[in-house]
Amino acid sequence: MWTNWAGNHSASTELTRPATLEALQNTVSGPQSLRVVGAGHSFTPIVAGAERILDLSELQMPMLSAAEDGQIWVNANARLRDLSPALAAQGLAIRNLGDINAQSLAGAVSTATHGTGRELPCLAAEITEARLVGAQGDILTTDDIPLEMAQVTLGLLGVLAEARINVVPKYNLRRQVRLSALQDSLATMHQNWTENRNFEFFYIPFTGKTVELRHALTDAPESKAPRDLDMIAVKVLKLARNAGGLSAGLRTALLKLLTLAQSDEDYVGESWRVLCSDRHIRFKEMEYHLPPEVAGDVLAEVFLRLERDHKDIYFPIEVRQTAGDTACLSPFQGGPRISVAIHTDAREDHSRFFDALEPLFVEAGGRPHWGKMHGLSYKDLSKLYPDFDRFCALREQMDPTGKFLTPALARLFLP
């Protein structure tokens, strides 16, 4: 039985674990439909329904080659948390990462997973070449598939085996964390993205407060890492939510204590250690990427509706920005986007909250994160992406029998 990280999707299909590239080719060449699983950090149902499920964690391939001209070939099915220290051993690093690094590189790039930074693109934009196993078991490269098609694919064009990615010299970051008023964060967010290498903020529901995070390049030596109190904070937020069922005043008091306990942070460390953290409390997530010029108005409405209609929500709302790129299925194609991520407890019903806010994101021209929950279909997506139909035509050409399609993916990519 396979289950994703959040536990909201599972499949009883037995996993196949090919150990060599030849075995992978032979497996893929079979007639049945298949999907590849990475770390299971997608919240979408794109694995369930496949006749075969492949786990490539035992594939015997070198994790890294030697770097050349600021680029390096990597095993696409290695986890980001393993790639970063391996790169560091060669004096290298990935230019930017998200706040979770449990994913496989293939899973992260295939869903356009991103970090934050107005001038920093998503991980997929760092791919300069790729090798895939096609539907017939053949080896395909970016000579066969245009690069802008191969960077973000949801696994629809083949199984990503290796990728050549941009890397930079290993670097340290200085992280500064502070509590701010929500209105101040909204008023200064564009300025903060302009002035900081990385900037993001989390709104703490029903407090009027945000936690702002800034990262800057530094030559300063590493300092002692602060205690990771995120898990404790989320537990307190849930406790306050539950207490609110007895007394609204009790919830307010607990939230005030939480914000008073929030201390500023100033920490220097190796880039991937500073950018990434563990997530021990499981959740479900929806994230939309908005045009920057409308993000402020949309966020104001999101916070209004949250506190008016959804008093059961306690997870913070995350706001980031990512640079534009040229990949056909990248939500950031054509220019930068501001990302708004909403969450619910993995064991609680998400539908009322997500269904209430999704139309707001869509009406503003938002594009959904491919690895997170959304309710769109082919008709919606073909309007949001200029090259969507071009990608769909290539998908049909490369995989005419729909080997890499599942029912959920068919809803997205078949007219």
Stockholm file with secondary structure:
# STOCKHOLM 1.0

chainA/1-415         MWTNWAGNHSASTELTRPATLEALQNTVSGPQSLRVVGAGHSFTPIVAGAERILDLSELQMPMLSAAEDGQIWVNANARLRDLSPALAAQGLAIRNLGDINAQSLAGAVSTATHGTGRELPCLAAEITEARLVGAQGDILTTDDIPLEMAQVTLGLLGVLAEARINVVPKYNLRRQVRLSALQDSLATMHQNWTENRNFEFFYIPFTGKTVELRHALTDAPESKAPRDLDMIAVKVLKLARNAGGLSAGLRTALLKLLTLAQSDEDYVGESWRVLCSDRHIRFKEMEYHLPPEVAGDVLAEVFLRLERDHKDIYFPIEVRQTAGDTACLSPFQGGPRISVAIHTDAREDHSRFFDALEPLFVEAGGRPHWGKMHGLSYKDLSKLYPDFDRFCALREQMDPTGKFLTPALARLFLP
#=GR chainA/1-415 SS CEECTTSSCEECSCEECCCSHHHHHHHHTSSSCEEEESSSCCCSSSSTTCSEEEECTTCCCCSBCCCBTTEEEEETTSBHHHHHHHHHHTTEECSCCCSCCCSBHHHHHHTTCCCCBTTCCCGGGGEEEEEEECTTSCEEETTTSCHHHHSSCTTCSCEEEEEEEECEECCEEEEEEEEEEHHHHHHHHHHHHHHCSEEEEEEETTTTEEEEEEEEEECSCCCCCCCCCHHHHHHHHHHHHHHHTTCHHHHHHHHHHHHHHCCCEEEEEEHHHHHCCCCCSCEEEEEEEECHHHHHHHHHHHHHHHHHHCTTCCSCEEEEEECCBCCTTCTTBTSCEEEEEEEEETTSCCHHHHHHHHHHHHHTTCEECTTSCCCCCHHHHHHHCTTHHHHHHHHHHHCTTCTTCCHHHHHHHCC
#=GC SS_cons         CEECTTSSCEECSCEECCCSHHHHHHHHTSSSCEEEESSSCCCSSSSTTCSEEEECTTCCCCSBCCCBTTEEEEETTSBHHHHHHHHHHTTEECSCCCSCCCSBHHHHHHTTCCCCBTTCCCGGGGEEEEEEECTTSCEEETTTSCHHHHSSCTTCSCEEEEEEEECEECCEEEEEEEEEEHHHHHHHHHHHHHHCSEEEEEEETTTTEEEEEEEEEECSCCCCCCCCCHHHHHHHHHHHHHHHTTCHHHHHHHHHHHHHHCCCEEEEEEHHHHHCCCCCSCEEEEEEEECHHHHHHHHHHHHHHHHHHCTTCCSCEEEEEECCBCCTTCTTBTSCEEEEEEEEETTSCCHHHHHHHHHHHHHTTCEECTTSCCCCCHHHHHHHCTTHHHHHHHHHHHCTTCTTCCHHHHHHHCC
//
